[in-house]
Amino acid sequence: MFKITPQCSVCKKEIQANEEIFVKMRYPESKGMTEIKAFLQYQGKIICNECNEK
């Protein structure tokens, strides 16, 4: 499977493991199980802590 490299949608900084992030997204309509990292990458905007504080 392809490796997902998450990046901040504002500053394009690569997100490291265990780093605190914020995700802006709509609440999903459907129920079910999914791989959370891929879901957040494709359905939300990942924002690093530094950009969120600005």
Beta strands, then each sheet from edge to edge (+ up, - down):
strand 1: 21-24
strand 2: 45-48
sheet 1: 1+ 2-
end
